[in-house]
């Protein structure tokens, strides 16, 4: 029971954030060290460490972005993220094997890495197609699926080869790195966490092995490059204080988390209420900070949590501001008696009503006026219920675009 709990610990928030952000943080430290040394030496060995470290950072950042941008518990998250995590993990293992096996430039090894990376990407595309079909027929868990088993076996093959090569050279540090990952993947293959879509034991192994691998590659590059030649014009930089080396990765992780999680929100459109501008299945990126710096403005497409459902998020257009009188009659919305120009609506409203807003109340409506649950049903909303301002549609890519916020009151006014 204890083992199962530990294996599953990194699979769900808040500990999954420790995995994602912690891995980025500990990868950043040796990569930054290699970059500073390469800036002094211009050594090809140092450059390879920089390329490998930044590749691992990029792969992990891509996974984090997918986790943050695709709202959890949606069909899109179930289809996209599990295969993506397996493919990015394999690419990471290939990158680490390339770094430790070939600290010096080697065209054959470089081309082999690119070829294997291309095959992995093609495999990801095929896996997505197969897994999407399985999800449509009712599949909910990726662990143990045939495609997931293939990803695990492919990664195990690379790890066995890499670990054997390191052990054959008596490079025990590299053998330890690949051995840790090998144990993680073997444990996942033999004992997958039931009911999960991520590999729990692999995540534990990655937290230890990936930063250790980059650090070992950095040490090998430093030994290969040797000291700077006498008379070089490259600037020498002093060693960073220990306290800065410890907090720099934490700052790096905090900035990523703050930018993507605290400052933004991701929402899936569900229902016809914002047609013709937003449609079911689209994913919207929203700004959570803008209304901390200034008040909501008329015409904004906002994320609101209305009184009937405070735990749910609705996308609506802001129509009435505090202290105003909103009236709907004859298919026209009027603000303090002035008609509101609304070229964004699907059709004029067929209902009527009047609402006087208090000093902390706002009035929101859907662009599809006749098929929307909004303020004409549940009344004005308090300022605290408006949590974000929609910025853009980012998925599907065919619908990508900036969301228009209409400005003006009165016929003929515009954005």
Secondary structure, 3 states (H helix, E strand, C coil): CHHHHHHHHHHCCCHHHHHHHHHHHHHHHHHHHHHHHHHHHCCHHHHHHHHHHHHHHHHHHHHHHHHHHCCCCCHHHHHHHHHHHHHHHHHHHHHHHHHHHCCCCCHHHHHHHHHHHHHHHHHHHHHHHHHHHHHHCCCCCCCCCHHHHHHHHHHHHHHHHHHHHHHHCCCHHHHHHHHHHHHHHHHHHHCCCCCCCCCHHHHHHHHHHHHHHHHHHHHHHHHHHCCCCCCCCCCCCCCCCHHHHHHHHHHHHHHHHHHHHHCEEEEECCCCCCCCCCCCCCEEEEECCHHHHCCCCCCCEEEECCHHHCCCCEEEEEEECCCCEEEEECCEEEECCEECCCCCCCCCCCCCEEEECCCCEEEEECCCCCCCCCHHHHCCEEHHHEEEEEEEEEECHHHCEECCCCCCCCCCCCC
